[in-house]
Amino acid sequence: MAALPITNTIRILRFMAGEMTQADLADRIGMTRQTVAAIEAGQYSPSLETAFRIAAVFDKPLDEVFQWIG
């Protein structure tokens, strides 16, 4: 499977947020841990709403969490 043209800093942000787990983030955005893991690994692009929810958890602008590399 080809890599998606979107990268993210979720893993780094989770670590900086007191080593937040994928499950903790998933609970906060209303998704499953597996979905968070897939987004974090770049295997799945989140919806715009989900991307904004993730950014809000870390109190970061969207472009500090997700980057377009296309």
C-alpha positions in Angstrom: 0.0 0.0 0.0 1.4 3.4 -1.0 2.0 6.0 1.8 -0.6 8.6 2.2 0.4 12.2 1.3 -0.4 13.3 4.9 2.0 13.0 7.8 1.3 13.8 11.4 3.0 14.5 14.7 0.5 12.7 16.9 3.0 10.3 18.5 5.3 13.2 19.5 2.3 15.2 20.8 1.1 12.3 22.8 4.5 11.9 24.4 4.7 15.6 25.2 1.2 15.4 26.8 2.4 13.2 29.6 2.8 10.1 27.5 -0.9 10.0 26.6 -1.9 6.6 25.3 -3.6 5.9 22.0 -6.6 4.7 24.0 -6.7 8.0 26.0 -6.7 10.0 22.8 -9.3 7.8 21.2 -11.6 8.3 24.2 -11.2 12.0 24.0 -12.1 12.2 20.3 -14.8 9.5 20.3 -12.9 6.9 18.2 -11.3 3.5 18.8 -7.7 3.0 19.7 -7.2 1.0 16.5 -8.4 4.0 14.4 -6.0 6.4 16.3 -3.2 3.9 15.7 -3.9 3.8 12.0 -4.1 7.6 11.7 -0.8 7.9 13.7 0.9 5.3 11.5 -0.2 7.1 8.3 -2.3 4.2 7.2 -5.6 6.2 7.3 -6.4 9.8 6.7 -8.9 11.2 9.3 -12.0 13.1 8.3 -11.6 16.9 8.6 -13.7 16.8 11.8 -11.5 14.2 13.4 -8.4 16.0 12.4 -9.7 19.2 14.1 -10.7 17.1 17.2 -7.2 15.7 17.5 -5.6 19.1 17.1 -8.0 20.5 19.8 -6.9 17.8 22.3 -3.4 19.0 22.0 -4.4 22.7 21.7 -2.4 23.0 18.4 -3.4 24.4 15.1 -4.2 21.8 12.5 -1.1 22.3 10.5 1.1 21.6 13.5 -0.5 18.2 13.8 -1.0 17.2 10.1 1.2 18.1 7.2 0.5 17.7 3.5 3.5 16.3 1.6 1.8 15.8 -1.8 
